[in-house]
Amino acid sequence: MYIPKPFKMEDEKVIYNFIENHGFATLFSQHNGEPYATHLPLLLDKSEHVLYGHFARPNDQWKDIEGQQVLTVFQGPHCYISPSWYETKKAVPTWNYVSVHVYGKMEIVEDRNVILTSLNDLVNKYESPESSYHLNDVESDFIEGMTNGIVAFGIKIKKLEAKAKLSQNHPVERQELIIKQLENTSLEDNTEIAALMKKNLKYMT
């Protein structure tokens, strides 16, 4: 990923927190000699530096993926930045965003205990605390059938690339103008980018 120095994220803890908060990813590999991608939720094991997930068994991507160096992309908030918000007319539009690329070796997981633990962790992460649904309460025969329909995997993380493009290459005064405009909208991505920009400015000062 192209990352100019002002936009580079290097703190592993911050990057891992981002992955945990934006866990729906795009997984790229080579399949039959061509690029192939699947969109799916992934779980991060920080201690092992591994991403866990699963394919639907009918998805052919898994059939030749084991041992490949794969790329997983986690996309955070993003929004358009209008030059009309600046104090100058000598400007062009741009886009602010946060994105993390994870490179690693793909391994198919066949250990049933690991698979069930991963599935249970995934459900627990996304079910609300008030939810009455618990995977452990589902009949074992039904779970057996469902797990036979998936292919679980782990990606051992080899390299992280992280980019937070938050107008850091502009003067502080201009960044403050952008924040003000973004906060005046109801779009969630705009307000999230504004919050990240404010946090970044606070860190800089």
Beta strands, then each sheet from edge to edge (+ up, - down):
strand 1: 24-31
strand 2: 34-41
strand 3: 43-45
strand 4: 50-56
strand 5: 69-81
strand 6: 94-109
strand 7: 150-165
sheet 1: 2+ 1- 5+ 6- 7+ 4- 3+
end
